[in-house]
């Protein structure tokens, strides 16, 4: 992996408003290893990066779904 992979993951995570603990828990990875990767001190396998990126993406999707109006509510028509 590139030396910019870890810092890029950190930017994605922080932009999503997630903590390292949240992402590590969602991805099923060690928080300490995630920190080492984000700080450019460890270079994970591509599958590890994909797993963490998917966890961040899912958190973003969940947040977006929560912010959408209720899809089952049908507004009443004005008379």
Secondary structure, DSSP 8 states (H G I E B T S, - for coil): --THHHHHHHHHHHHTT--HHHHHHHHT--HHHHHHHHTTS----HHHHHHHHHHHHHHHHHHHHHHS--TT-------
